[in-house]
Amino acid sequence: MTFQIRTEILADLARGAAFLGTGGGGDPYIGHLIAREAIAQYGAPDVIDVEDLADDAVVMSIAGFGAPTVQIEKLIGGGEVELALATLEHHLGVKASAIMPAEIGGSNSMIPILLAAMRGLPLINADGMGRAFPELQMNTFSANGIRATPLSVVDEHGNFAIVSADSDKKAEAMTRALAISMGLRVFVGCFPMSGRQAKQSAVRSTLTAAYEIGVAIREGRAGKDVSQSLVECLNKGGLYKNARVLFDGKIVDLVRETTRGFSVGTCHLTDLSRSELDCTVIFQNENLAARIGGRLVAMVPDLICIIDRETGEPIPTQSLKYGQRVKVVAMSAPDQLRTPQALRLFGPAAFGIDEEYVPIENF
């Protein structure tokens, strides 16, 4: 199905993408603004299904990279995003024929819209995660043997580098070091692949899913419980299943620091009516695991999302604050994220969580 991303759907799309970003993926408000301005200036980009690609199509991904706590202080001009793609194209000696989001997140789903509009290229309704993850190798492309490199790294001053590495894990370390030296806000052009490889590895229909989630949150505000509208949308039989509200409470303690190029921390909540009942969410850019009363109730790669209790608005990890009244919502990840190879890349052990992965539906 082909459609266009017009300005009137952007708010819902950004909201839903922020929810799927599980606390990471960049600031949704900034992402919404840059995509809106790009569409106003260049026109609405076409969105295509991955199956619409020719097998020999040249697909490239673009993403913001760094620490969310820093990224909210640096606005996006657009030129640096286009330069990231142009630098990769020049290095490879080929032009991209389509753009695919590397991940679904607040601004990392919007940046590809900006680029597709600027270049007049189609945007693929798919990505490599179906959510957001903090490290470069944590995606279904890498899980299927498709390399992130060569990749370009560009900052807002026009400084750039090409990274070539013998593994995506090594490419992550090299790119993270560059990002730290360049101010922890860079853009990467990455995962150059063919249309055939995209069909083999991408998580389908994630832009559509994000839009539907955003609509469900907006429309749910007219009812008594926005989280009920959201959970019903998630459980209707699409990519995401087994959704439920894990916890309803307020933030009573928050530890967050920027270290090793990531925003890392712990969010502690208590129940609004039973102060002895508590919930802890740990995060590394994205929410990774949730415990209630000390018992693990959800973990990566399943999605853990914190939303405003009244409005349902997703709250990125860099925007969590003491006293916020929130709900913690969790749901199962797409099946592609639960394979043995995928779990080796972004299951609990990849984040130092000393627990075997248990699907959320089994808790």
Secondary structure as UniProt FT lines:
FT   STRAND          3..4
FT   HELIX           7..20
FT   TURN            21..23
FT   HELIX           28..42
FT   STRAND          46..48
FT   HELIX           50..52
FT   TURN            55..56
FT   STRAND          58..66
FT   HELIX           68..71
FT   TURN            72..73
FT   HELIX           79..92
FT   STRAND          98..101
FT   TURN            106..110
FT   HELIX           111..119
FT   STRAND          123..124
FT   STRAND          126..127
FT   TURN            136..137
FT   HELIX           140..143
FT   TURN            144..145
FT   STRAND          151..154
FT   TURN            156..157
FT   STRAND          160..163
FT   HELIX           168..181
FT   TURN            182..183
FT   STRAND          185..194
FT   HELIX           195..201
FT   STRAND          203..204
FT   HELIX           206..220
FT   TURN            221..222
FT   HELIX           226..234
FT   STRAND          241..259
FT   TURN            260..261
FT   STRAND          262..271
FT   TURN            275..276
FT   STRAND          278..284
FT   STRAND          287..292
FT   TURN            293..294
FT   STRAND          295..299
FT   TURN            300..301
FT   STRAND          303..308
FT   TURN            309..311
FT   HELIX           317..319
FT   TURN            322..323
FT   STRAND          325..332
FT   HELIX           335..338
FT   HELIX           340..346
FT   HELIX           348..351
FT   HELIX           360..362
//
